Amino acid sequence: MANNQGPQGNYDPAGSTQMFRAFVDEGGPRTPQQPAAPASSGPRVGLIIGIVVAVVVVAAVAWLALK
């Protein structure tokens, strides 16, 4: 069997360190991937509305200042 000694040279009679390292190197248990949720347009619509409102306010202030 493989060498059951850790980096410090401690003997591992059960080989649990070796099994753990094999588990970690393998990537762990595979779980089925859930389908991605459909992208919501909520934050994007809010951002666009906020930009439009900001442009309208700036245009109104500029129009009043130059009047």
mmCIF file of the N, C-alpha and C atoms, coordinates in Angstrom:
data_MODEL
# 
_entry.id   MODEL 
# 
loop_
_atom_site.group_PDB 
_atom_site.id 
_atom_site.type_symbol 
_atom_site.label_atom_id 
_atom_site.label_alt_id 
_atom_site.label_comp_id 
_atom_site.label_asym_id 
_atom_site.label_entity_id 
_atom_site.label_seq_id 
_atom_site.pdbx_PDB_ins_code 
_atom_site.Cartn_x 
_atom_site.Cartn_y 
_atom_site.Cartn_z 
_atom_site.occupancy 
_atom_site.B_iso_or_equiv 
_atom_site.pdbx_formal_charge 
_atom_site.auth_seq_id 
_atom_site.auth_comp_id 
_atom_site.auth_asym_id 
_atom_site.auth_atom_id 
_atom_site.pdbx_PDB_model_num 
ATOM 1   N N  . MET A 1 1  ? 0.834   -1.173 0.000   1.00 0.00 ? 1  MET A N  1 
ATOM 2   C CA . MET A 1 1  ? 0.000   0.000  0.000   1.00 0.00 ? 1  MET A CA 1 
ATOM 3   C C  . MET A 1 1  ? 0.883   1.241  0.000   1.00 0.00 ? 1  MET A C  1 
ATOM 4   N N  . ALA A 1 2  ? 0.292   2.375  -0.164  1.00 0.00 ? 2  ALA A N  1 
ATOM 5   C CA . ALA A 1 2  ? 1.047   3.624  -0.251  1.00 0.00 ? 2  ALA A CA 1 
ATOM 6   C C  . ALA A 1 2  ? 1.604   4.017  1.107   1.00 0.00 ? 2  ALA A C  1 
ATOM 7   N N  . ASN A 1 3  ? 2.468   4.974  1.089   1.00 0.00 ? 3  ASN A N  1 
ATOM 8   C CA . ASN A 1 3  ? 3.084   5.486  2.295   1.00 0.00 ? 3  ASN A CA 1 
ATOM 9   C C  . ASN A 1 3  ? 2.031   6.219  3.120   1.00 0.00 ? 3  ASN A C  1 
ATOM 10  N N  . ASN A 1 4  ? 1.793   5.771  4.358   1.00 0.00 ? 4  ASN A N  1 
ATOM 11  C CA . ASN A 1 4  ? 0.781   6.373  5.225   1.00 0.00 ? 4  ASN A CA 1 
ATOM 12  C C  . ASN A 1 4  ? 1.392   7.366  6.194   1.00 0.00 ? 4  ASN A C  1 
ATOM 13  N N  . GLN A 1 5  ? 2.429   8.034  5.818   1.00 0.00 ? 5  GLN A N  1 
ATOM 14  C CA . GLN A 1 5  ? 3.052   9.008  6.692   1.00 0.00 ? 5  GLN A CA 1 
ATOM 15  C C  . GLN A 1 5  ? 2.761   10.397 6.156   1.00 0.00 ? 5  GLN A C  1 
ATOM 16  N N  . GLY A 1 6  ? 2.371   11.297 7.066   1.00 0.00 ? 6  GLY A N  1 
ATOM 17  C CA . GLY A 1 6  ? 2.084   12.667 6.692   1.00 0.00 ? 6  GLY A CA 1 
ATOM 18  C C  . GLY A 1 6  ? 3.363   13.458 6.517   1.00 0.00 ? 6  GLY A C  1 
ATOM 19  N N  . PRO A 1 7  ? 3.237   14.733 6.294   1.00 0.00 ? 7  PRO A N  1 
ATOM 20  C CA . PRO A 1 7  ? 4.424   15.571 6.089   1.00 0.00 ? 7  PRO A CA 1 
ATOM 21  C C  . PRO A 1 7  ? 5.332   15.618 7.312   1.00 0.00 ? 7  PRO A C  1 
ATOM 22  N N  . GLN A 1 8  ? 4.782   15.388 8.521   1.00 0.00 ? 8  GLN A N  1 
ATOM 23  C CA . GLN A 1 8  ? 5.608   15.413 9.720   1.00 0.00 ? 8  GLN A CA 1 
ATOM 24  C C  . GLN A 1 8  ? 6.204   14.045 9.999   1.00 0.00 ? 8  GLN A C  1 
ATOM 25  N N  . GLY A 1 9  ? 5.846   13.025 9.237   1.00 0.00 ? 9  GLY A N  1 
ATOM 26  C CA . GLY A 1 9  ? 6.361   11.692 9.473   1.00 0.00 ? 9  GLY A CA 1 
ATOM 27  C C  . GLY A 1 9  ? 5.535   10.927 10.476  1.00 0.00 ? 9  GLY A C  1 
ATOM 28  N N  . ASN A 1 10 ? 4.362   11.417 10.863  1.00 0.00 ? 10 ASN A N  1 
ATOM 29  C CA . ASN A 1 10 ? 3.494   10.710 11.806  1.00 0.00 ? 10 ASN A CA 1 
ATOM 30  C C  . ASN A 1 10 ? 2.830   9.548  11.089  1.00 0.00 ? 10 ASN A C  1 
ATOM 31  N N  . TYR A 1 11 ? 2.916   8.369  11.684  1.00 0.00 ? 11 TYR A N  1 
ATOM 32  C CA . TYR A 1 11 ? 2.327   7.183  11.086  1.00 0.00 ? 11 TYR A CA 1 
ATOM 33  C C  . TYR A 1 11 ? 0.817   7.208  11.277  1.00 0.00 ? 11 TYR A C  1 
ATOM 34  N N  . ASP A 1 12 ? 0.064   6.938  10.218  1.00 0.00 ? 12 ASP A N  1 
ATOM 35  C CA . ASP A 1 12 ? -1.393  6.927  10.257  1.00 0.00 ? 12 ASP A CA 1 
ATOM 36  C C  . ASP A 1 12 ? -1.854  5.494  10.011  1.00 0.00 ? 12 ASP A C  1 
ATOM 37  N N  . PRO A 1 13 ? -2.081  4.702  11.076  1.00 0.00 ? 13 PRO A N  1 
ATOM 38  C CA . PRO A 1 13 ? -2.381  3.284  10.890  1.00 0.00 ? 13 PRO A CA 1 
ATOM 39  C C  . PRO A 1 13 ? -3.684  3.039  10.125  1.00 0.00 ? 13 PRO A C  1 
ATOM 40  N N  . ALA A 1 14 ? -4.653  3.932  10.227  1.00 0.00 ? 14 ALA A N  1 
ATOM 41  C CA . ALA A 1 14 ? -5.923  3.716  9.540   1.00 0.00 ? 14 ALA A CA 1 
ATOM 42  C C  . ALA A 1 14 ? -5.865  4.190  8.089   1.00 0.00 ? 14 ALA A C  1 
ATOM 43  N N  . GLY A 1 15 ? -4.880  4.990  7.765   1.00 0.00 ? 15 GLY A N  1 
ATOM 44  C CA . GLY A 1 15 ? -4.774  5.505  6.402   1.00 0.00 ? 15 GLY A CA 1 
ATOM 45  C C  . GLY A 1 15 ? -5.811  6.576  6.110   1.00 0.00 ? 15 GLY A C  1 
ATOM 46  N N  . SER A 1 16 ? -6.391  7.181  7.138   1.00 0.00 ? 16 SER A N  1 
ATOM 47  C CA . SER A 1 16 ? -7.462  8.150  6.911   1.00 0.00 ? 16 SER A CA 1 
ATOM 48  C C  . SER A 1 16 ? -6.949  9.403  6.220   1.00 0.00 ? 16 SER A C  1 
ATOM 49  N N  . THR A 1 17 ? -5.714  9.795  6.491   1.00 0.00 ? 17 THR A N  1 
ATOM 50  C CA . THR A 1 17 ? -5.164  10.966 5.820   1.00 0.00 ? 17 THR A CA 1 
ATOM 51  C C  . THR A 1 17 ? -5.054  10.709 4.324   1.00 0.00 ? 17 THR A C  1 
ATOM 52  N N  . GLN A 1 18 ? -4.598  9.522  3.977   1.00 0.00 ? 18 GLN A N  1 
ATOM 53  C CA . GLN A 1 18 ? -4.468  9.175  2.561   1.00 0.00 ? 18 GLN A CA 1 
ATOM 54  C C  . GLN A 1 18 ? -5.844  9.150  1.893   1.00 0.00 ? 18 GLN A C  1 
ATOM 55  N N  . MET A 1 19 ? -6.840  8.598  2.581   1.00 0.00 ? 19 MET A N  1 
ATOM 56  C CA . MET A 1 19 ? -8.186  8.550  2.001   1.00 0.00 ? 19 MET A CA 1 
ATOM 57  C C  . MET A 1 19 ? -8.767  9.953  1.865   1.00 0.00 ? 19 MET A C  1 
ATOM 58  N N  . PHE A 1 20 ? -8.494  10.808 2.851   1.00 0.00 ? 20 PHE A N  1 
ATOM 59  C CA . PHE A 1 20 ? -8.995  12.178 2.775   1.00 0.00 ? 20 PHE A CA 1 
ATOM 60  C C  . PHE A 1 20 ? -8.363  12.918 1.610   1.00 0.00 ? 20 PHE A C  1 
ATOM 61  N N  . ARG A 1 21 ? -7.064  12.768 1.453   1.00 0.00 ? 21 ARG A N  1 
ATOM 62  C CA . ARG A 1 21 ? -6.385  13.445 0.343   1.00 0.00 ? 21 ARG A CA 1 
ATOM 63  C C  . ARG A 1 21 ? -6.900  12.946 -1.002  1.00 0.00 ? 21 ARG A C  1 
ATOM 64  N N  . ALA A 1 22 ? -7.163  11.643 -1.096  1.00 0.00 ? 22 ALA A N  1 
ATOM 65  C CA . ALA A 1 22 ? -7.722  11.110 -2.340  1.00 0.00 ? 22 ALA A CA 1 
ATOM 66  C C  . ALA A 1 22 ? -9.107  11.704 -2.588  1.00 0.00 ? 22 ALA A C  1 
ATOM 67  N N  . PHE A 1 23 ? -9.890  11.859 -1.522  1.00 0.00 ? 23 PHE A N  1 
ATOM 68  C CA . PHE A 1 23 ? -11.223 12.443 -1.632  1.00 0.00 ? 23 PHE A CA 1 
ATOM 69  C C  . PHE A 1 23 ? -11.145 13.891 -2.099  1.00 0.00 ? 23 PHE A C  1 
ATOM 70  N N  . VAL A 1 24 ? -10.220 14.660 -1.518  1.00 0.00 ? 24 VAL A N  1 
ATOM 71  C CA . VAL A 1 24 ? -10.085 16.070 -1.884  1.00 0.00 ? 24 VAL A CA 1 
ATOM 72  C C  . VAL A 1 24 ? -9.567  16.199 -3.312  1.00 0.00 ? 24 VAL A C  1 
ATOM 73  N N  . ASP A 1 25 ? -8.569  15.395 -3.678  1.00 0.00 ? 25 ASP A N  1 
ATOM 74  C CA . ASP A 1 25 ? -8.015  15.461 -5.028  1.00 0.00 ? 25 ASP A CA 1 
ATOM 75  C C  . ASP A 1 25 ? -9.047  15.069 -6.071  1.00 0.00 ? 25 ASP A C  1 
ATOM 76  N N  . GLU A 1 26 ? -9.959  14.185 -5.696  1.00 0.00 ? 26 GLU A N  1 
ATOM 77  C CA . GLU A 1 26 ? -10.980 13.715 -6.623  1.00 0.00 ? 26 GLU A CA 1 
ATOM 78  C C  . GLU A 1 26 ? -12.067 14.769 -6.832  1.00 0.00 ? 26 GLU A C  1 
ATOM 79  N N  . GLY A 1 27 ? -12.211 15.709 -5.895  1.00 0.00 ? 27 GLY A N  1 
ATOM 80  C CA . GLY A 1 27 ? -13.185 16.777 -6.046  1.00 0.00 ? 27 GLY A CA 1 
ATOM 81  C C  . GLY A 1 27 ? -14.414 16.603 -5.188  1.00 0.00 ? 27 GLY A C  1 
ATOM 82  N N  . GLY A 1 28 ? -14.476 15.610 -4.365  1.00 0.00 ? 28 GLY A N  1 
ATOM 83  C CA . GLY A 1 28 ? -15.616 15.431 -3.482  1.00 0.00 ? 28 GLY A CA 1 
ATOM 84  C C  . GLY A 1 28 ? -16.789 14.808 -4.206  1.00 0.00 ? 28 GLY A C  1 
ATOM 85  N N  . PRO A 1 29 ? -17.906 14.688 -3.502  1.00 0.00 ? 29 PRO A N  1 
ATOM 86  C CA . PRO A 1 29 ? -19.080 14.070 -4.114  1.00 0.00 ? 29 PRO A CA 1 
ATOM 87  C C  . PRO A 1 29 ? -19.666 14.950 -5.206  1.00 0.00 ? 29 PRO A C  1 
ATOM 88  N N  . ARG A 1 30 ? -20.169 14.309 -6.206  1.00 0.00 ? 30 ARG A N  1 
ATOM 89  C CA . ARG A 1 30 ? -20.775 15.041 -7.324  1.00 0.00 ? 30 ARG A CA 1 
ATOM 90  C C  . ARG A 1 30 ? -22.249 15.245 -7.030  1.00 0.00 ? 30 ARG A C  1 
ATOM 91  N N  . THR A 1 31 ? -22.693 16.481 -7.070  1.00 0.00 ? 31 THR A N  1 
ATOM 92  C CA . THR A 1 31 ? -24.108 16.773 -6.896  1.00 0.00 ? 31 THR A CA 1 
ATOM 93  C C  . THR A 1 31 ? -24.661 17.252 -8.228  1.00 0.00 ? 31 THR A C  1 
ATOM 94  N N  . PRO A 1 32 ? -25.888 16.895 -8.552  1.00 0.00 ? 32 PRO A N  1 
ATOM 95  C CA . PRO A 1 32 ? -26.447 17.360 -9.822  1.00 0.00 ? 32 PRO A CA 1 
ATOM 96  C C  . PRO A 1 32 ? -26.567 18.873 -9.831  1.00 0.00 ? 32 PRO A C  1 
ATOM 97  N N  . GLN A 1 33 ? -26.184 19.448 -10.922 1.00 0.00 ? 33 GLN A N  1 
ATOM 98  C CA . GLN A 1 33 ? -26.246 20.897 -11.065 1.00 0.00 ? 33 GLN A CA 1 
ATOM 99  C C  . GLN A 1 33 ? -27.680 21.337 -11.315 1.00 0.00 ? 33 GLN A C  1 
ATOM 100 N N  . GLN A 1 34 ? -28.101 22.349 -10.586 1.00 0.00 ? 34 GLN A N  1 
ATOM 101 C CA . GLN A 1 34 ? -29.430 22.880 -10.798 1.00 0.00 ? 34 GLN A CA 1 
ATOM 102 C C  . GLN A 1 34 ? -29.393 23.837 -11.978 1.00 0.00 ? 34 GLN A C  1 
ATOM 103 N N  . PRO A 1 35 ? -30.461 23.864 -12.771 1.00 0.00 ? 35 PRO A N  1 
ATOM 104 C CA . PRO A 1 35 ? -30.473 24.794 -13.894 1.00 0.00 ? 35 PRO A CA 1 
ATOM 105 C C  . PRO A 1 35 ? -30.438 26.235 -13.389 1.00 0.00 ? 35 PRO A C  1 
ATOM 106 N N  . ALA A 1 36 ? -29.774 27.070 -14.132 1.00 0.00 ? 36 ALA A N  1 
ATOM 107 C CA . ALA A 1 36 ? -29.647 28.465 -13.735 1.00 0.00 ? 36 ALA A CA 1 
ATOM 108 C C  . ALA A 1 36 ? -31.011 29.149 -13.784 1.00 0.00 ? 36 ALA A C  1 
ATOM 109 N N  . ALA A 1 37 ? -31.240 30.002 -12.817 1.00 0.00 ? 37 ALA A N  1 
ATOM 110 C CA . ALA A 1 37 ? -32.510 30.726 -12.785 1.00 0.00 ? 37 ALA A CA 1 
ATOM 111 C C  . ALA A 1 37 ? -32.534 31.728 -13.936 1.00 0.00 ? 37 ALA A C  1 
ATOM 112 N N  . PRO A 1 38 ? -33.699 31.953 -14.526 1.00 0.00 ? 38 PRO A N  1 
ATOM 113 C CA . PRO A 1 38 ? -33.768 32.937 -15.601 1.00 0.00 ? 38 PRO A CA 1 
ATOM 114 C C  . PRO A 1 38 ? -33.376 34.314 -15.087 1.00 0.00 ? 38 PRO A C  1 
ATOM 115 N N  . ALA A 1 39 ? -32.650 35.029 -15.891 1.00 0.00 ? 39 ALA A N  1 
ATOM 116 C CA . ALA A 1 39 ? -32.168 36.346 -15.488 1.00 0.00 ? 39 ALA A CA 1 
ATOM 117 C C  . ALA A 1 39 ? -33.353 37.297 -15.351 1.00 0.00 ? 39 ALA A C  1 
ATOM 118 N N  . SER A 1 40 ? -33.419 37.951 -14.202 1.00 0.00 ? 40 SER A N  1 
ATOM 119 C CA . SER A 1 40 ? -34.500 38.914 -14.008 1.00 0.00 ? 40 SER A CA 1 
ATOM 120 C C  . SER A 1 40 ? -34.039 40.268 -14.503 1.00 0.00 ? 40 SER A C  1 
ATOM 121 N N  . SER A 1 41 ? -34.931 40.998 -15.100 1.00 0.00 ? 41 SER A N  1 
ATOM 122 C CA . SER A 1 41 ? -34.571 42.306 -15.639 1.00 0.00 ? 41 SER A CA 1 
ATOM 123 C C  . SER A 1 41 ? -34.902 43.410 -14.658 1.00 0.00 ? 41 SER A C  1 
ATOM 124 N N  . GLY A 1 42 ? -35.272 43.081 -13.435 1.00 0.00 ? 42 GLY A N  1 
ATOM 125 C CA . GLY A 1 42 ? -35.656 44.077 -12.446 1.00 0.00 ? 42 GLY A CA 1 
ATOM 126 C C  . GLY A 1 42 ? -34.580 45.108 -12.175 1.00 0.00 ? 42 GLY A C  1 
ATOM 127 N N  . PRO A 1 43 ? -33.394 44.726 -11.738 1.00 0.00 ? 43 PRO A N  1 
ATOM 128 C CA . PRO A 1 43 ? -32.365 45.730 -11.436 1.00 0.00 ? 43 PRO A CA 1 
ATOM 129 C C  . PRO A 1 43 ? -31.938 46.514 -12.676 1.00 0.00 ? 43 PRO A C  1 
ATOM 130 N N  . ARG A 1 44 ? -31.919 45.876 -13.813 1.00 0.00 ? 44 ARG A N  1 
ATOM 131 C CA . ARG A 1 44 ? -31.502 46.561 -15.029 1.00 0.00 ? 44 ARG A CA 1 
ATOM 132 C C  . ARG A 1 44 ? -32.511 47.639 -15.415 1.00 0.00 ? 44 ARG A C  1 
ATOM 133 N N  . VAL A 1 45 ? -33.807 47.326 -15.283 1.00 0.00 ? 45 VAL A N  1 
ATOM 134 C CA . VAL A 1 45 ? -34.841 48.307 -15.609 1.00 0.00 ? 45 VAL A CA 1 
ATOM 135 C C  . VAL A 1 45 ? -34.762 49.483 -14.646 1.00 0.00 ? 45 VAL A C  1 
ATOM 136 N N  . GLY A 1 46 ? -34.533 49.198 -13.369 1.00 0.00 ? 46 GLY A N  1 
ATOM 137 C CA . GLY A 1 46 ? -34.399 50.266 -12.386 1.00 0.00 ? 46 GLY A CA 1 
ATOM 138 C C  . GLY A 1 46 ? -33.217 51.172 -12.678 1.00 0.00 ? 46 GLY A C  1 
ATOM 139 N N  . LEU A 1 47 ? -32.113 50.595 -13.122 1.00 0.00 ? 47 LEU A N  1 
ATOM 140 C CA . LEU A 1 47 ? -30.937 51.384 -13.464 1.00 0.00 ? 47 LEU A CA 1 
ATOM 141 C C  . LEU A 1 47 ? -31.221 52.294 -14.650 1.00 0.00 ? 47 LEU A C  1 
ATOM 142 N N  . ILE A 1 48 ? -31.874 51.770 -15.665 1.00 0.00 ? 48 ILE A N  1 
ATOM 143 C CA . ILE A 1 48 ? -32.193 52.566 -16.855 1.00 0.00 ? 48 ILE A CA 1 
ATOM 144 C C  . ILE A 1 48 ? -33.137 53.708 -16.487 1.00 0.00 ? 48 ILE A C  1 
ATOM 145 N N  . ILE A 1 49 ? -34.146 53.416 -15.674 1.00 0.00 ? 49 ILE A N  1 
ATOM 146 C CA . ILE A 1 49 ? -35.085 54.464 -15.268 1.00 0.00 ? 49 ILE A CA 1 
ATOM 147 C C  . ILE A 1 49 ? -34.361 55.532 -14.452 1.00 0.00 ? 49 ILE A C  1 
ATOM 148 N N  . GLY A 1 50 ? -33.457 55.117 -13.577 1.00 0.00 ? 50 GLY A N  1 
ATOM 149 C CA . GLY A 1 50 ? -32.692 56.077 -12.776 1.00 0.00 ? 50 GLY A CA 1 
ATOM 150 C C  . GLY A 1 50 ? -31.829 56.980 -13.638 1.00 0.00 ? 50 GLY A C  1 
ATOM 151 N N  . ILE A 1 51 ? -31.210 56.424 -14.664 1.00 0.00 ? 51 ILE A N  1 
ATOM 152 C CA . ILE A 1 51 ? -30.379 57.236 -15.562 1.00 0.00 ? 51 ILE A CA 1 
ATOM 153 C C  . ILE A 1 51 ? -31.235 58.222 -16.336 1.00 0.00 ? 51 ILE A C  1 
ATOM 154 N N  . VAL A 1 52 ? -32.391 57.776 -16.818 1.00 0.00 ? 52 VAL A N  1 
ATOM 155 C CA . VAL A 1 52 ? -33.289 58.663 -17.564 1.00 0.00 ? 52 VAL A CA 1 
ATOM 156 C C  . VAL A 1 52 ? -33.769 59.809 -16.673 1.00 0.00 ? 52 VAL A C  1 
ATOM 157 N N  . VAL A 1 53 ? -34.132 59.488 -15.433 1.00 0.00 ? 53 VAL A N  1 
ATOM 158 C CA . VAL A 1 53 ? -34.585 60.535 -14.506 1.00 0.00 ? 53 VAL A CA 1 
ATOM 159 C C  . VAL A 1 53 ? -33.455 61.523 -14.227 1.00 0.00 ? 53 VAL A C  1 
ATOM 160 N N  . ALA A 1 54 ? -32.225 61.014 -14.047 1.00 0.00 ? 54 ALA A N  1 
ATOM 161 C CA . ALA A 1 54 ? -31.091 61.898 -13.791 1.00 0.00 ? 54 ALA A CA 1 
ATOM 162 C C  . ALA A 1 54 ? -30.833 62.822 -14.974 1.00 0.00 ? 54 ALA A C  1 
ATOM 163 N N  . VAL A 1 55 ? -30.939 62.314 -16.185 1.00 0.00 ? 55 VAL A N  1 
ATOM 164 C CA . VAL A 1 55 ? -30.726 63.142 -17.379 1.00 0.00 ? 55 VAL A CA 1 
ATOM 165 C C  . VAL A 1 55 ? -31.816 64.209 -17.479 1.00 0.00 ? 55 VAL A C  1 
ATOM 166 N N  . VAL A 1 56 ? -33.055 63.834 -17.182 1.00 0.00 ? 56 VAL A N  1 
ATOM 167 C CA . VAL A 1 56 ? -34.155 64.796 -17.246 1.00 0.00 ? 56 VAL A CA 1 
ATOM 168 C C  . VAL A 1 56 ? -33.953 65.900 -16.200 1.00 0.00 ? 56 VAL A C  1 
ATOM 169 N N  . VAL A 1 57 ? -33.525 65.528 -14.994 1.00 0.00 ? 57 VAL A N  1 
ATOM 170 C CA . VAL A 1 57 ? -33.305 66.528 -13.948 1.00 0.00 ? 57 VAL A CA 1 
ATOM 171 C C  . VAL A 1 57 ? -32.182 67.469 -14.343 1.00 0.00 ? 57 VAL A C  1 
ATOM 172 N N  . VAL A 1 58 ? -31.083 66.936 -14.855 1.00 0.00 ? 58 VAL A N  1 
ATOM 173 C CA . VAL A 1 58 ? -29.957 67.774 -15.268 1.00 0.00 ? 58 VAL A CA 1 
ATOM 174 C C  . VAL A 1 58 ? -30.383 68.696 -16.409 1.00 0.00 ? 58 VAL A C  1 
ATOM 175 N N  . ALA A 1 59 ? -31.161 68.168 -17.359 1.00 0.00 ? 59 ALA A N  1 
ATOM 176 C CA . ALA A 1 59 ? -31.629 68.998 -18.472 1.00 0.00 ? 59 ALA A CA 1 
ATOM 177 C C  . ALA A 1 59 ? -32.558 70.106 -17.962 1.00 0.00 ? 59 ALA A C  1 
ATOM 178 N N  . ALA A 1 60 ? -33.417 69.780 -17.001 1.00 0.00 ? 60 ALA A N  1 
ATOM 179 C CA . ALA A 1 60 ? -34.326 70.796 -16.465 1.00 0.00 ? 60 ALA A CA 1 
ATOM 180 C C  . ALA A 1 60 ? -33.552 71.885 -15.720 1.00 0.00 ? 60 ALA A C  1 
ATOM 181 N N  . VAL A 1 61 ? -32.565 71.493 -14.940 1.00 0.00 ? 61 VAL A N  1 
ATOM 182 C CA . VAL A 1 61 ? -31.753 72.475 -14.212 1.00 0.00 ? 61 VAL A CA 1 
ATOM 183 C C  . VAL A 1 61 ? -30.980 73.355 -15.198 1.00 0.00 ? 61 VAL A C  1 
ATOM 184 N N  . ALA A 1 62 ? -30.420 72.755 -16.225 1.00 0.00 ? 62 ALA A N  1 
ATOM 185 C CA . ALA A 1 62 ? -29.678 73.533 -17.231 1.00 0.00 ? 62 ALA A CA 1 
ATOM 186 C C  . ALA A 1 62 ? -30.624 74.485 -17.959 1.00 0.00 ? 62 ALA A C  1 
ATOM 187 N N  . TRP A 1 63 ? -31.823 74.026 -18.275 1.00 0.00 ? 63 TRP A N  1 
ATOM 188 C CA . TRP A 1 63 ? -32.789 74.880 -18.998 1.00 0.00 ? 63 TRP A CA 1 
ATOM 189 C C  . TRP A 1 63 ? -33.200 76.067 -18.118 1.00 0.00 ? 63 TRP A C  1 
ATOM 190 N N  . LEU A 1 64 ? -33.421 75.801 -16.820 1.00 0.00 ? 64 LEU A N  1 
ATOM 191 C CA . LEU A 1 64 ? -33.793 76.892 -15.911 1.00 0.00 ? 64 LEU A CA 1 
ATOM 192 C C  . LEU A 1 64 ? -32.634 77.857 -15.699 1.00 0.00 ? 64 LEU A C  1 
ATOM 193 N N  . ALA A 1 65 ? -31.410 77.375 -15.677 1.00 0.00 ? 65 ALA A N  1 
ATOM 194 C CA . ALA A 1 65 ? -30.244 78.212 -15.448 1.00 0.00 ? 65 ALA A CA 1 
ATOM 195 C C  . ALA A 1 65 ? -29.971 79.102 -16.665 1.00 0.00 ? 65 ALA A C  1 
ATOM 196 N N  . LEU A 1 66 ? -30.258 78.608 -17.851 1.00 0.00 ? 66 LEU A N  1 
ATOM 197 C CA . LEU A 1 66 ? -29.967 79.381 -19.062 1.00 0.00 ? 66 LEU A CA 1 
ATOM 198 C C  . LEU A 1 66 ? -31.167 80.211 -19.525 1.00 0.00 ? 66 LEU A C  1 
ATOM 199 N N  . LYS A 1 67 ? -32.268 80.122 -18.870 1.00 0.00 ? 67 LYS A N  1 
ATOM 200 C CA . LYS A 1 67 ? -33.470 80.830 -19.276 1.00 0.00 ? 67 LYS A CA 1 
ATOM 201 C C  . LYS A 1 67 ? -33.409 82.285 -18.973 1.00 0.00 ? 67 LYS A C  1 
# 
